[in-house]
Amino acid sequence: MLTRQLHAILILILAFGGFIATPTLLAVPAAAQGTLAPDSFAVLAKQISPAVVNISTEKVMKRSTPTRRMPGMPGPSPFGPDDPFKDFFEKFFGDMPKEFKSRSLGTGFILDREGFIITNNHVVEGADKIKVKLVDGREFKANIKGRDAMTDMALIKIESPTHDLPVLVMGDSDPVQVGDWVLAVGNPFGLSHTVTQGIISAKGRVIGAGPYDDFLQTDASINPGNSGGPLVNLKGEVIGINTAIVASGQGIGFAIPSSMAKGIIAQLKQKGSVTRGILGVQIQTVTPELAKSFGLKEPVGALVAEVNPNTPAAKAGIQRGDVIIEYNGHVIKEMHELPRLVAHTAPGTKVNLKVLRQGKEKNFGLTIAEMKPEHLARSGMVEPETEKSSLGLLVQELTPQMAQRFQIKETSGVIVVQVEQGSPASDSGIRPGDLIEEINSVAIQSLKDYHASISQLKAGDAVRILIKRRGKTMYVVVEVPEK
């Protein structure tokens, strides 16, 4: 008993810094020592807060159906246009206004002494008036100088007669590591200049915000109103622009990395918009099942599901079913890397692609074109819902009636009219209205083609099916069930 008591006392003394014994400390790598948290973040907070601004916007909204309402009632007068109380209500209450003002709050930070401020596009989009307030109480009217909806970034500008504006320095997000300390400053719920602290939780997050997702994830508290505010490292450099949160989660926020933001800011400052490159392909993730069906050793690269006509990819000879594994010397490990690389390539640049076609490497040279508005609808990435499945389909040849029902432009082919509930085909994500274009790389143009391909399948086979849905094509893999 005495031994146990002494042991417990020794543990307590060690825990509270006693001198009986010195605990062994783990060695901290020299490269990481500079990122250890200080005793206080007060100095850093004072350093960065002056350049963080509160952005308030005002937008005039018009009512789509301006009708007079009775006070306290949700709809128009129940008596219609011949309302006997019309004169009474108009005299004492008047008509409901045809326009009303919508207001919102956000955050931004000053880039230079000229008064350029970076924020999120969704903070200022459609605003009729923008007001910027600094921590020292000064207020300015701001004008939009450029917006980029695809990355949710915007550049606004204020005019300061004294040119003594505080600024923040854009840092480099590329060397940032998971676990590095960061501070976020913003105006959550209108609470001006709130400072929160956390770490980088992850890099390269894809959250479905757009085709160029590459977010930093942080557990520094971010809430509505923080949008557009800076995420800074311990040097006081901006390494991210706080943009999104998970509504149902706590401690999960996302920031646009500064390495991406710098190029966008430069273009917005120069011309008010962003020019991007385009390759001309629709791509999808290479899943383990698809990798196996294509003879790949591992699921890497970007699978070409469609080549758009009259684009650099089409002119160079890229084909559906090619797996792009390298872009201009950059190895494509994951599908989402390719759109970001292409977008950041200046139009007119000559690049090299390395692809896998039927198990063999092939190289292609092409010149990147400029993305136009008409390309946006067909330049995206195709993500099949699932691929791990088996057959269980009812199909028929496409008729004008079926084409009209499912809003299909094609005039011939084989269409899925029913998917057995709970079947492997259902699990694979195939839906009624999908047009089957290929089975294991064999073109399907009629029911005869379809049945010929199906008849060759064996139990346990993984079938690669190319389908078209709403104008976009995608591959799915279906496993033939055991009998």
C-alpha positions as CSV (number, residue, x, y, z in Angstrom):
1,M,0.0,0.0,0.0
2,L,2.8,2.4,0.9
3,T,4.6,1.7,-2.3
4,R,1.5,2.6,-4.3
5,Q,1.0,5.8,-2.4
6,L,4.6,6.9,-3.0
7,H,4.2,6.0,-6.7
8,A,1.1,8.2,-6.9
9,I,2.8,11.1,-5.2
10,L,5.8,10.8,-7.5
11,I,3.5,11.0,-10.6
12,L,1.7,14.2,-9.2
13,I,5.1,15.9,-8.5
14,L,6.3,15.1,-12.0
15,A,3.1,16.4,-13.4
16,F,3.4,19.7,-11.6
17,G,7.1,20.3,-12.2
18,G,8.6,18.7,-9.1
19,F,12.3,18.2,-8.6
20,I,12.4,14.6,-7.6
21,A,12.9,13.4,-11.1
22,T,13.3,14.9,-14.6
23,P,11.0,13.4,-17.2
24,T,12.4,12.5,-20.6
25,L,11.4,15.0,-23.3
26,L,10.9,14.0,-26.9
27,A,13.3,15.8,-29.3
28,V,11.7,18.4,-31.5
29,P,13.1,18.5,-35.1
30,A,14.9,21.8,-35.7
31,A,12.7,22.5,-38.7
32,A,9.6,22.4,-36.5
33,Q,10.9,24.4,-33.6
34,G,10.0,27.7,-35.2
35,T,6.4,26.7,-35.4
36,L,5.8,26.0,-31.7
37,A,3.1,28.1,-30.2
38,P,4.2,31.2,-28.2
39,D,3.1,31.9,-24.7
40,S,0.7,34.5,-26.2
41,F,-0.6,35.4,-29.6
42,A,-1.2,39.0,-28.5
43,V,1.7,40.6,-30.4
44,L,0.8,38.8,-33.6
45,A,-2.9,39.7,-33.2
46,K,-1.9,43.4,-32.8
47,Q,0.3,43.2,-35.8
48,I,-2.3,41.8,-38.2
49,S,-5.6,43.3,-36.9
50,P,-5.2,46.9,-38.3
51,A,-5.1,45.6,-41.9
52,V,-8.2,43.4,-41.5
53,V,-11.4,45.3,-42.5
54,N,-15.1,44.9,-41.8
55,I,-17.1,44.9,-45.1
56,S,-20.8,45.7,-45.1
57,T,-22.8,45.6,-48.3
58,E,-26.2,46.8,-49.4
59,K,-28.3,45.5,-52.2
60,V,-31.6,46.8,-53.5
61,M,-34.0,43.9,-54.1
62,K,-37.2,44.2,-56.1
63,R,-40.3,42.3,-55.3
64,S,-41.3,40.0,-58.1
65,T,-45.1,40.6,-57.5
66,P,-45.6,43.9,-55.8
67,T,-49.1,43.6,-54.2
68,R,-50.7,45.4,-51.4
69,R,-50.9,43.4,-48.2
70,M,-53.2,43.8,-45.2
71,P,-51.2,44.6,-42.0
72,G,-50.5,41.4,-40.1
73,M,-51.5,39.1,-43.0
74,P,-49.0,37.0,-45.0
75,G,-50.7,37.6,-48.4
76,P,-52.5,40.2,-50.5
77,S,-55.9,41.5,-49.5
78,P,-58.5,38.6,-49.6
79,F,-61.1,40.9,-51.2
80,G,-59.1,41.2,-54.4
81,P,-59.0,44.4,-56.6
82,D,-62.5,45.5,-55.4
83,D,-61.4,45.6,-51.8
84,P,-63.9,47.8,-49.9
85,F,-61.2,48.8,-47.4
86,K,-58.8,49.9,-50.1
87,D,-59.0,53.6,-49.4
88,F,-58.8,53.0,-45.7
89,F,-55.6,50.9,-45.8
90,E,-53.9,53.1,-48.4
91,K,-54.6,56.2,-46.3
92,F,-53.3,54.8,-43.0
93,F,-50.8,52.1,-44.1
94,G,-50.0,52.7,-47.8
95,D,-48.8,50.1,-50.3
96,M,-46.0,47.7,-49.4
97,P,-42.7,48.9,-51.0
98,K,-41.8,47.5,-54.4
99,E,-38.1,47.5,-53.4
100,F,-36.3,46.6,-50.2
101,K,-32.7,46.6,-49.1
102,S,-30.7,43.5,-48.3
103,R,-27.6,43.9,-46.1
104,S,-24.8,41.5,-45.3
105,L,-21.4,41.5,-43.5
106,G,-18.1,40.0,-44.4
107,T,-14.3,40.4,-44.0
108,G,-11.4,41.5,-46.1
109,F,-7.8,42.6,-45.7
110,I,-5.7,45.4,-47.2
111,L,-3.1,44.3,-49.7
112,D,-1.3,47.6,-50.4
113,R,-1.3,51.3,-49.6
114,E,-3.1,52.0,-52.8
115,G,-6.2,50.6,-51.0
116,F,-6.7,47.2,-52.8
117,I,-8.6,44.8,-50.5
118,I,-9.1,41.1,-51.1
119,T,-12.3,39.3,-50.0
120,N,-14.7,36.6,-51.1
121,N,-16.8,37.0,-54.2
122,H,-19.9,36.0,-52.4
123,V,-19.4,38.8,-49.9
124,V,-19.7,41.6,-52.5
125,E,-21.4,40.0,-55.5
126,G,-24.4,42.0,-56.6
127,A,-23.8,44.7,-54.0
128,D,-25.0,48.3,-54.8
129,K,-23.0,49.8,-52.0
130,I,-19.9,48.6,-50.2
131,K,-18.6,50.1,-47.0
132,V,-15.3,49.3,-45.4
133,K,-14.5,49.9,-41.8
134,L,-11.0,49.7,-40.2
135,V,-10.2,48.8,-36.6
136,D,-9.2,52.4,-36.0
137,G,-12.8,53.6,-36.8
138,R,-12.1,55.0,-40.3
139,E,-14.8,54.2,-42.9
140,F,-14.5,54.2,-46.7
141,K,-16.7,53.6,-49.7
142,A,-15.4,50.7,-51.8
143,N,-15.7,49.8,-55.5
144,I,-15.4,46.3,-57.0
145,K,-12.3,46.1,-59.2
146,G,-12.6,42.4,-60.2
147,R,-14.4,39.2,-59.3
148,D,-13.8,35.5,-59.9
149,A,-16.8,33.3,-59.1
150,M,-15.0,30.1,-59.9
151,T,-12.6,30.5,-56.9
152,D,-14.9,32.8,-54.9
153,M,-12.4,35.7,-54.9
154,A,-13.0,39.4,-55.3
155,L,-10.8,42.6,-55.3
156,I,-12.3,45.8,-54.1
157,K,-10.6,49.2,-53.6
158,I,-10.9,52.2,-51.3
159,E,-9.4,55.7,-51.6
160,S,-7.4,57.0,-48.6
161,P,-6.2,60.6,-48.9
162,T,-3.4,60.0,-46.4
163,H,-2.1,56.8,-48.1
164,D,-1.2,55.4,-44.6
165,L,-3.2,52.3,-44.8
166,P,-1.9,49.2,-42.8
167,V,-1.2,46.2,-45.1
168,L,-0.7,42.5,-44.8
169,V,1.9,40.5,-46.7
170,M,0.9,37.6,-48.8
171,G,3.0,34.6,-47.8
172,D,3.7,31.2,-49.5
173,S,1.2,28.4,-48.6
174,D,3.2,25.7,-50.4
175,P,5.7,25.0,-47.5
176,V,2.8,25.0,-44.9
177,Q,2.6,21.7,-43.1
178,V,-0.3,20.0,-41.4
179,G,0.0,20.9,-37.7
180,D,1.4,24.4,-38.3
181,W,-0.1,27.2,-36.1
182,V,-2.4,29.8,-37.7
183,L,-4.5,32.7,-36.7
184,A,-7.8,33.7,-38.3
185,V,-9.1,37.3,-38.0
186,G,-12.6,38.3,-39.1
187,N,-16.1,39.6,-38.2
188,P,-18.1,36.5,-37.3
189,F,-21.8,37.4,-36.7
190,G,-20.8,41.0,-36.9
191,L,-18.4,40.8,-33.9
192,S,-15.6,43.0,-35.3
193,H,-12.0,41.9,-35.4
194,T,-12.4,38.5,-33.7
195,V,-9.1,36.6,-33.5
196,T,-9.1,32.8,-33.3
197,Q,-6.2,30.4,-33.2
198,G,-5.7,26.8,-34.5
199,I,-3.6,24.7,-36.7
200,I,-3.6,23.6,-40.3
201,S,-5.7,20.4,-40.2
202,A,-5.2,19.3,-43.9
203,K,-4.1,20.5,-47.3
204,G,-5.5,20.0,-50.8
205,R,-9.1,19.6,-49.6
206,V,-11.8,19.2,-52.3
207,I,-15.2,20.2,-50.9
208,G,-17.3,20.5,-54.1
209,A,-17.1,24.3,-54.2
210,G,-15.8,24.3,-57.7
211,P,-13.5,22.6,-60.3
212,Y,-10.4,24.2,-58.7
213,D,-10.9,23.2,-55.1
214,D,-7.5,23.1,-53.3
215,F,-8.4,24.3,-49.8
216,L,-6.4,24.5,-46.6
217,Q,-8.4,23.0,-43.7
218,T,-8.1,24.6,-40.3
219,D,-9.6,24.2,-36.9
220,A,-9.2,27.9,-36.1
221,S,-12.8,28.9,-35.5
222,I,-14.5,30.3,-38.6
223,N,-18.1,31.4,-38.7
224,P,-20.5,33.4,-40.9
225,G,-19.0,36.8,-41.3
226,N,-15.4,35.5,-41.4
227,S,-15.6,35.1,-45.2
228,G,-12.8,36.9,-46.9
229,G,-10.6,37.3,-43.8
230,P,-7.0,36.3,-43.6
231,L,-5.5,33.0,-42.3
232,V,-1.9,33.9,-41.2
233,N,1.1,32.1,-40.0
234,L,3.2,33.0,-37.0
235,K,5.2,35.4,-39.1
236,G,2.1,37.4,-39.8
237,E,2.0,36.4,-43.4
238,V,-1.3,35.6,-45.2
239,I,-1.3,31.9,-46.2
240,G,-5.0,31.6,-46.9
241,I,-8.3,33.4,-47.4
242,N,-11.0,32.1,-45.2
243,T,-13.9,31.0,-47.4
244,A,-16.1,28.1,-46.3
245,I,-17.2,26.2,-43.3
246,V,-19.0,22.9,-42.7
247,A,-22.4,24.0,-41.4
248,S,-22.9,20.8,-39.3
249,G,-19.4,20.6,-38.0
250,Q,-17.3,22.4,-35.4
251,G,-13.7,23.3,-35.9
252,I,-13.8,22.7,-39.6
253,G,-13.0,25.7,-41.9
254,F,-11.5,26.1,-45.3
255,A,-9.2,28.7,-46.8
256,I,-8.1,29.4,-50.3
257,P,-4.3,28.9,-50.3
258,S,-2.2,32.0,-51.0
259,S,-0.2,30.2,-53.7
260,M,-3.5,30.0,-55.7
261,A,-4.7,33.4,-54.7
262,K,-1.6,35.3,-55.8
263,G,-2.1,34.6,-59.5
264,I,-5.8,35.4,-59.4
265,I,-5.2,38.7,-57.5
266,A,-2.6,39.8,-60.1
267,Q,-5.1,39.2,-62.9
268,L,-8.0,40.9,-61.1
269,K,-5.8,43.9,-60.4
270,Q,-4.7,44.1,-64.0
271,K,-7.9,43.5,-65.9
272,G,-10.7,42.8,-63.5
273,S,-11.2,39.2,-64.6
274,V,-9.3,35.8,-64.8
275,T,-8.1,34.1,-67.9
276,R,-7.8,30.4,-67.7
277,G,-6.4,27.7,-70.0
278,I,-8.5,24.8,-71.3
279,L,-7.5,21.3,-72.4
280,G,-10.9,20.2,-73.7
281,V,-11.6,17.0,-71.8
282,Q,-14.2,15.8,-69.3
283,I,-12.4,13.7,-66.7
284,Q,-13.2,11.4,-63.8
285,T,-11.5,9.8,-60.9
286,V,-9.7,6.5,-61.5
287,T,-11.2,4.2,-58.9
288,P,-9.5,0.8,-58.0
289,E,-12.2,-0.9,-60.1
290,L,-11.5,1.3,-63.1
291,A,-7.8,0.9,-62.7
292,K,-8.1,-2.8,-62.8
293,S,-10.3,-2.7,-65.9
294,F,-7.8,-0.6,-67.7
295,G,-4.9,-2.7,-66.6
296,L,-3.4,-0.1,-64.3
297,K,-1.2,-1.2,-61.3
298,E,-2.7,1.6,-59.1
299,P,-5.6,4.1,-59.3
300,V,-3.7,7.2,-60.4
301,G,-4.2,9.9,-63.1
302,A,-7.3,11.4,-64.6
303,L,-9.5,9.3,-66.8
304,V,-10.8,10.9,-70.0
305,A,-14.5,10.3,-70.2
306,E,-15.1,12.7,-73.1
307,V,-13.0,14.8,-75.6
308,N,-14.8,18.0,-76.6
309,P,-14.6,18.7,-80.3
310,N,-12.4,21.5,-81.7
311,T,-10.3,21.7,-78.6
312,P,-6.5,21.2,-78.0
313,A,-7.1,17.7,-76.7
314,A,-9.1,16.7,-79.8
315,K,-6.6,18.2,-82.2
316,A,-3.7,16.5,-80.4
317,G,-5.4,13.0,-80.7
318,I,-6.4,12.5,-77.0
319,Q,-9.1,9.8,-76.9
320,R,-11.9,8.7,-74.6
321,G,-10.5,6.1,-72.2
322,D,-7.0,7.6,-72.1
323,V,-5.6,8.0,-68.6
324,I,-3.6,11.2,-68.2
325,I,-0.8,10.5,-65.9
326,E,1.5,13.5,-66.5
327,Y,1.0,17.1,-67.4
328,N,4.0,19.1,-68.6
329,G,6.3,17.1,-66.3
330,H,3.9,17.1,-63.3
331,V,2.8,13.7,-62.3
332,I,-1.0,13.5,-61.9
333,K,-1.6,11.4,-58.8
334,E,-5.2,12.5,-58.3
335,M,-7.8,13.6,-60.8
336,H,-8.4,17.1,-59.3
337,E,-4.8,18.1,-59.9
338,L,-5.2,18.3,-63.6
339,P,-7.9,21.0,-63.9
340,R,-5.9,23.2,-61.5
341,L,-2.7,22.8,-63.5
342,V,-4.5,23.5,-66.8
343,A,-6.4,26.5,-65.5
344,H,-3.1,28.1,-64.3
345,T,-1.5,27.6,-67.7
346,A,-1.5,30.7,-69.9
347,P,-3.4,30.3,-73.1
348,G,-1.0,29.8,-76.0
349,T,1.4,27.8,-73.9
350,K,2.8,24.5,-75.4
351,V,2.6,21.6,-73.0
352,N,3.2,17.9,-73.1
353,L,0.8,15.2,-71.9
354,K,1.7,11.6,-71.0
355,V,-1.2,9.2,-71.2
356,L,-1.8,5.5,-70.7
357,R,-3.7,4.0,-73.6
358,Q,-4.5,0.3,-73.5
359,G,-1.7,-0.2,-71.1
360,K,1.0,1.7,-73.1
361,E,2.4,5.1,-72.5
362,K,2.0,7.7,-75.2
363,N,3.1,11.3,-75.4
364,F,1.2,14.2,-76.9
365,G,2.2,17.8,-77.5
366,L,-0.5,20.5,-77.6
367,T,-1.1,24.2,-77.2
368,I,-3.5,25.3,-74.4
369,A,-6.5,27.4,-75.5
370,E,-8.3,30.1,-73.6
371,M,-11.4,29.1,-71.6
372,K,-14.5,30.9,-72.9
373,P,-17.9,31.2,-71.3
374,E,-19.3,28.6,-73.6
375,H,-16.7,26.1,-72.4
376,L,-17.8,26.3,-68.7
377,A,-20.8,23.9,-69.1
378,R,-18.6,21.1,-70.6
379,S,-15.2,21.6,-69.1
380,G,-15.9,20.0,-65.8
381,M,-15.1,16.8,-64.0
382,V,-17.5,13.9,-64.1
383,E,-17.8,12.0,-60.8
384,P,-19.8,8.8,-61.0
385,E,-21.8,8.2,-57.9
386,T,-20.3,4.7,-57.5
387,E,-18.7,2.1,-59.7
388,K,-18.7,-1.1,-57.5
389,S,-21.7,-3.0,-58.9
390,S,-23.1,-5.6,-61.2
391,L,-25.7,-5.9,-64.0
392,G,-29.5,-5.6,-63.6
393,L,-30.8,-3.4,-66.4
394,L,-33.9,-3.1,-68.6
395,V,-33.0,-1.4,-71.8
396,Q,-34.5,-0.6,-75.2
397,E,-33.5,1.2,-78.4
398,L,-33.9,4.9,-78.2
399,T,-37.2,6.2,-79.7
400,P,-38.3,9.8,-80.3
401,Q,-40.7,9.4,-77.4
402,M,-38.0,8.2,-75.0
403,A,-35.6,10.9,-76.2
404,Q,-38.3,13.5,-75.4
405,R,-39.1,12.0,-72.0
406,F,-35.5,12.0,-70.9
407,Q,-34.5,15.2,-72.8
408,I,-31.9,13.4,-74.9
409,K,-30.6,15.0,-78.1
410,E,-29.4,11.8,-79.6
411,T,-31.7,10.0,-82.1
412,S,-30.3,6.5,-81.8
413,G,-28.7,4.2,-79.3
414,V,-29.6,2.0,-76.3
415,I,-31.2,3.6,-73.3
416,V,-31.8,2.4,-69.8
417,V,-35.5,2.4,-69.0
418,Q,-35.5,0.6,-65.7
419,V,-32.9,-0.3,-63.0
420,E,-33.9,-3.1,-60.6
421,Q,-34.0,-1.7,-57.1
422,G,-31.2,-3.1,-54.9
423,S,-29.5,-4.7,-57.9
424,P,-25.7,-4.3,-58.6
425,A,-26.7,-2.0,-61.5
426,S,-28.6,0.2,-59.1
427,D,-25.7,0.2,-56.7
428,S,-23.4,1.3,-59.5
429,G,-25.2,4.5,-60.0
430,I,-26.8,3.7,-63.4
431,R,-30.2,5.4,-63.7
432,P,-33.2,5.3,-66.1
433,G,-32.5,7.7,-68.9
434,D,-28.8,6.8,-69.1
435,L,-27.6,6.2,-72.7
436,I,-25.2,3.2,-73.0
437,E,-22.5,4.1,-75.5
438,E,-19.8,1.5,-74.8
439,I,-19.4,-1.8,-73.0
440,N,-15.7,-2.8,-72.5
441,S,-14.7,-0.3,-75.2
442,V,-17.1,-1.8,-77.8
443,A,-19.5,0.8,-79.3
444,I,-23.2,0.1,-78.5
445,Q,-25.5,1.5,-81.2
446,S,-28.4,-1.0,-81.1
447,L,-29.9,-3.7,-79.0
448,K,-28.1,-6.2,-81.1
449,D,-24.7,-4.7,-80.1
450,Y,-25.9,-4.6,-76.4
451,H,-26.9,-8.3,-76.3
452,A,-23.8,-9.4,-78.2
453,S,-21.6,-7.7,-75.5
454,I,-23.6,-8.9,-72.6
455,S,-23.6,-12.5,-73.9
456,Q,-19.8,-12.6,-73.6
457,L,-19.7,-11.7,-70.0
458,K,-18.8,-14.3,-67.3
459,A,-19.6,-14.4,-63.6
460,G,-17.2,-12.3,-61.7
461,D,-16.2,-10.1,-64.7
462,A,-15.8,-6.4,-64.1
463,V,-17.7,-4.7,-66.9
464,R,-16.7,-1.2,-67.9
465,I,-19.7,0.7,-69.3
466,L,-19.6,4.2,-70.8
467,I,-22.9,6.1,-70.3
468,K,-24.1,9.5,-71.3
469,R,-26.2,11.5,-68.9
470,R,-27.6,15.0,-69.5
471,G,-25.0,15.6,-72.2
472,K,-22.0,14.4,-70.2
473,T,-20.3,11.0,-70.5
474,M,-18.9,8.9,-67.7
475,Y,-17.6,5.4,-67.1
476,V,-19.0,3.0,-64.5
477,V,-17.8,-0.5,-63.6
478,V,-20.3,-3.3,-63.1
479,E,-19.4,-6.7,-61.6
480,V,-21.3,-9.6,-63.1
481,P,-22.9,-11.5,-60.1
482,E,-22.1,-15.1,-59.3
483,K,-24.9,-17.4,-60.2
